[in-house]
Amino acid sequence: MRYSAPMSLAEIPSRLEDALKSANRGVIVLAVDGLSSDVAKQSWLSASLSTLTSTVPSTSATAWLTALTGAPADVHRVPGTVYRNGSGLVHAINGTPAIPELPTVLERHGATVLARELDLLEGTWAHALLRGCTRIPAPPRHKLTAQAEDPPLLVANVVADLDKALPDARLLWTYVNIDDHVHRNGYDESVHEAMLRLDAHASRWAAQGWTVVAHSDHGQVPVEPDPALVEAWDAIVREDCVIPSGGAGRLRWLYPKADRVEAVFDRVATALGAAATVHHAADLGLPQPEAGPVVAVAASPAFPVPDPSAKFEHGGLSRDEIDVPFAVWQA
């Protein structure tokens, strides 16, 4: 296994273009949601492995759009999971905000996609990712849910579907959702086993003449939100903001009343203390008005994440969240 210097997730389209130019049979892309760089290093033992830098925030809605278009959030205008759209908030994954029609590397090459969970989404985000592709219909939702709870079973089903699709494809992209499992269980033994099996199959495809590429969108870290900080955050929203907060997991922003921006900045810094760092949205490259002007980034597990039931979360700027793997298997 060989390593190289970090690069941006936005470089994925050009990397795939290069892979297609030199590929024998074609290129298989394994888009593994939620896989950390450390787990990949321990399990993708047959690959040439390098490190990607995820987006800000390190979350799927933003990262997958950047990975397929090469555009940053201030161009594709999806800065996180929940953000301002007109006078209210929109959920990026299943909502219908206006998203610029940016060409993806999949669309340019008429890719065949096994979009799985993404194929069942009706929002504009999924359409922006998969527009112009040949989509192989997803399994029923109940089967996807069962597979997401069992990573080795998930990989077995992905591999079986890929093997069926290979004869008719030059560029084949598939979504591999371990993110849901990691949110509930962390990087347990089943995740490691699933990724070892994926490595074995990637090696098999490479031996058959395929170039196999795999990468993630973000990693995850343990969380244990402090109820007092959750209440403090909610109080600031109630008392000083015009709409509820937005963001993604361990990076959240606020929409203060026009005359309260700096006061809210100071209030958040005081209330969250060592659990967060506080920033102006422009300093993080986040587009406004979609993102709120005051942004809190987790600095400890106690940070008040939106879903306190999650055991692992992402969105923040720690190395474990923003360092993600990019792997290549070739004969």
C-alpha positions in Angstrom: 0.0 0.0 0.0 1.4 3.4 -1.1 0.6 6.9 0.2 0.7 10.4 -1.3 0.0 13.9 -0.1 -3.6 15.2 0.6 -5.7 16.6 -2.1 -9.1 18.2 -2.3 -12.3 16.3 -2.8 -13.0 18.7 -5.7 -10.2 17.0 -7.7 -12.2 13.7 -8.0 -13.7 14.5 -11.5 -10.2 15.1 -13.0 -8.9 11.9 -11.3 -11.8 9.9 -12.8 -11.2 11.5 -16.2 -7.6 10.4 -16.1 -8.5 6.9 -15.0 -11.0 6.5 -17.9 -8.3 7.5 -20.4 -5.9 4.8 -19.3 -8.4 2.1 -18.2 -8.5 -1.2 -20.0 -12.1 -2.4 -19.6 -13.4 0.6 -17.7 -13.7 2.3 -14.3 -15.7 1.1 -11.3 -16.3 3.8 -8.6 -17.2 2.8 -5.1 -18.7 5.8 -3.3 -18.5 4.8 0.3 -20.4 7.1 2.5 -19.0 7.7 6.0 -15.7 5.8 5.8 -12.8 7.2 7.7 -9.3 7.3 6.3 -8.0 5.2 9.3 -10.4 2.3 8.6 -9.5 2.4 4.9 -5.8 2.2 5.7 -6.5 -0.9 7.9 -8.7 -2.7 5.3 -8.0 -1.6 1.7 -4.7 -3.4 1.8 -4.4 -4.1 -1.9 -4.9 -0.5 -3.1 -2.8 2.5 -3.8 -4.2 4.8 -1.1 -4.1 8.6 -0.7 -5.9 11.1 1.4 -8.6 13.5 0.4 -9.7 16.7 2.2 -13.5 16.9 2.6 -15.7 19.9 2.3 -16.7 22.5 5.0 -18.9 21.2 6.5 -17.8 17.6 6.2 -21.2 16.2 5.3 -22.7 14.2 2.5 -25.0 16.8 1.0 -22.0 19.2 0.3 -19.3 16.6 -0.2 -20.9 14.4 -2.9 -21.9 17.4 -5.0 -18.3 18.7 -4.8 -16.9 15.3 -5.6 -19.0 14.8 -8.7 -18.9 18.4 -10.0 -15.6 19.7 -8.8 -17.4 22.8 -7.6 -17.1 24.2 -4.0 -20.1 25.0 -1.9 -20.1 28.7 -2.9 -20.7 27.6 -6.5 -23.1 24.6 -6.1 -24.9 26.5 -3.2 -25.5 23.4 -1.0 -23.5 24.4 2.1 -24.8 21.7 4.5 -27.7 19.5 5.4 -30.0 22.3 6.5 -29.7 25.8 5.2 -31.7 28.9 4.4 -33.9 28.8 1.3 -35.9 32.0 0.9 -37.5 32.9 4.2 -37.1 29.5 5.8 -35.0 26.4 6.0 -34.6 23.5 3.5 -33.3 20.0 4.1 -30.7 19.4 1.3 -31.2 15.7 0.9 -35.0 15.5 0.4 -35.9 19.1 -0.2 -36.4 21.0 -3.5 -34.1 24.0 -3.4 -32.9 25.5 -6.7 -29.4 24.0 -7.4 -27.4 25.3 -10.3 -27.2 22.7 -13.2 -23.5 21.9 -13.0 -22.3 19.0 -15.1 -21.0 16.0 -13.2 -18.3 13.6 -14.3 -20.9 10.9 -14.4 -23.1 12.8 -16.8 -20.3 13.7 -19.1 -19.4 10.0 -19.6 -22.9 8.6 -19.5 -22.2 6.5 -16.4 -24.2 3.6 -15.2 -25.1 4.1 -11.6 -26.2 1.8 -8.8 -27.5 4.7 -6.7 -29.3 2.5 -4.1 -30.7 4.8 -1.4 -30.0 7.9 -3.6 -32.3 6.5 -6.3 -35.2 6.6 -3.8 -34.8 10.3 -3.1 -37.1 12.8 -5.0 -35.3 16.0 -4.0 -33.3 18.2 -6.3 -30.0 17.2 -4.6 -30.2 13.6 -5.8 -31.3 14.8 -9.3 -28.2 17.1 -9.4 -26.0 14.1 -8.6 -27.5 11.6 -11.0 -28.8 13.7 -13.9 -27.9 12.1 -17.3 -26.9 8.7 -16.0 -28.3 5.3 -16.7 -29.8 4.3 -13.3 -30.2 0.7 -12.3 -33.3 0.6 -10.1 -32.7 0.4 -6.3 -33.8 -2.6 -4.2 -37.0 -2.0 -2.1 -36.5 0.4 0.8 -36.9 -2.3 3.5 -34.1 -4.3 1.9 -31.8 -1.3 1.9 -32.6 -0.6 5.5 -31.7 -4.2 6.5 -28.5 -4.1 4.5 -27.5 -0.8 6.1 -27.7 -2.4 9.5 -25.3 -5.2 8.5 -22.2 -3.9 6.6 -21.0 -7.3 5.3 -24.5 -8.0 4.0 -24.5 -4.6 2.4 -21.2 -5.2 0.6 -22.4 -8.7 -0.6 -25.4 -7.1 -2.2 -23.5 -4.2 -3.8 -21.0 -6.7 -5.2 -23.6 -8.9 -6.7 -25.4 -6.0 -8.4 -22.1 -4.7 -9.7 -21.1 -8.0 -11.2 -24.5 -8.1 -13.1 -24.0 -4.5 -14.4 -20.3 -4.8 -15.5 -20.8 -6.2 -19.0 -22.7 -3.2 -20.2 -20.7 -0.3 -18.6 -17.6 1.7 -19.2 -18.0 3.9 -16.1 -20.0 2.3 -13.3 -20.6 4.3 -10.1 -22.2 2.8 -6.9 -23.2 4.2 -3.6 -22.1 2.2 -0.5 -23.9 3.4 2.6 -22.1 2.5 5.8 -22.8 6.0 7.2 -26.1 5.0 8.8 -24.4 2.1 10.6 -21.5 4.2 11.8 -23.8 6.8 13.3 -25.3 4.2 15.5 -22.4 1.9 16.2 -19.1 3.6 15.2 -16.4 1.8 13.3 -17.1 -1.6 14.8 -15.8 -5.0 13.6 -18.6 -5.4 11.1 -17.4 -2.2 9.2 -13.8 -3.5 9.1 -15.0 -6.9 7.9 -17.1 -5.3 5.2 -14.3 -3.1 3.9 -11.8 -6.1 3.9 -14.4 -7.9 1.7 -14.7 -4.9 -0.6 -10.9 -4.8 -0.9 -10.9 -8.5 -2.0 -13.6 -7.8 -4.7 -11.9 -4.7 -5.9 -8.7 -6.7 -6.4 -10.7 -9.3 -8.3 -12.2 -6.7 -10.7 -8.8 -5.2 -11.2 -7.4 -8.6 -12.2 -10.2 -8.7 -14.8 -8.9 -5.5 -16.3 -11.0 -2.9 -14.5 -9.6 0.2 -12.8 -11.4 0.4 -9.4 -11.6 3.7 -7.6 -13.1 4.0 -4.1 -13.4 7.1 -2.0 -15.5 8.5 0.9 -17.1 11.9 1.6 -16.2 12.2 5.4 -15.3 10.3 8.5 -17.1 10.3 11.8 -16.1 10.8 15.5 -17.7 9.9 18.8 -20.2 12.4 20.3 -21.8 12.8 23.7 -23.7 16.1 23.6 -24.0 17.9 26.9 -27.8 18.6 27.6 -26.9 22.0 29.2 -25.2 23.1 26.0 -28.1 21.8 23.9 -30.4 24.0 26.0 -28.0 27.0 25.8 -28.0 26.7 22.0 -31.8 26.5 21.8 -32.1 29.5 24.0 -30.0 31.6 21.7 -32.1 30.5 18.7 -35.3 31.4 20.6 -34.2 34.8 21.8 -31.8 36.2 19.2 -32.5 34.5 15.8 -35.1 34.9 13.1 -35.3 31.2 12.0 -34.0 27.9 13.5 -30.4 27.0 13.2 -28.9 25.2 10.2 -25.7 23.4 9.4 -24.6 19.8 9.6 -23.9 17.7 12.7 -20.7 19.1 14.3 -20.8 22.4 12.4 -23.9 24.5 12.9 -24.8 28.1 12.1 -27.2 30.7 13.4 -29.4 33.4 11.7 -29.4 36.3 14.1 -31.6 39.3 14.0 -30.0 42.0 11.9 -28.8 44.0 14.9 -27.7 41.0 16.9 -25.0 39.4 14.8 -21.9 40.3 16.9 -23.8 39.9 20.1 -24.8 36.4 19.1 -21.2 35.6 18.1 -20.1 36.5 21.6 -23.0 34.8 23.3 -22.3 31.5 21.4 -18.6 31.7 22.3 -19.4 32.2 26.0 -22.2 29.6 26.1 -20.3 26.8 24.4 -16.9 27.6 25.8 -14.3 24.9 25.2 -16.8 22.7 23.3 -16.7 24.8 20.2 -14.8 27.4 18.2 -16.9 30.3 16.7 -16.4 31.7 13.2 -17.9 34.1 10.7 -19.4 32.2 7.8 -17.3 34.1 5.2 -14.1 33.0 7.0 -15.0 29.4 6.3 -15.9 29.9 2.7 -19.6 29.3 3.4 -22.1 31.0 1.0 -24.6 33.4 2.4 -27.6 33.9 2.8 -27.8 30.1 2.7 -25.5 29.7 5.7 -26.0 31.8 8.7 -23.4 34.4 9.5 -22.4 32.9 12.9 -20.9 29.4 12.8 -20.0 27.1 15.7 -17.6 24.2 15.0 -17.3 21.3 17.5 -14.1 21.2 19.5 -15.2 18.3 21.9 -17.7 15.5 22.1 -19.9 17.7 24.3 -20.9 19.9 21.3 -24.7 20.2 20.9 -25.3 18.2 17.8 -28.8 18.3 16.3 -29.4 14.5 16.8 -28.5 13.7 20.4 -29.3 10.0 19.8 -26.3 9.6 17.4 -23.2 7.9 18.9 -21.0 9.1 16.1 -21.3 12.2 14.0 -19.5 14.4 11.4 -19.7 17.8 9.8 -16.8 19.3 11.8 -13.2 20.1 11.0 -11.2 17.5 12.9 -8.8 15.4 11.0 -10.9 12.3 11.6 -13.9 14.0 9.9 -12.2 15.7 7.0 -9.4 13.2 6.1 -11.1 10.6 3.8 -9.6 7.9 1.6 -9.0 7.8 -2.1 -8.0 4.3 -3.3 -7.1 2.8 -6.7 -6.9 -0.9 -7.6 -5.2 -1.8 -10.9 -3.9 -5.1 -12.3 
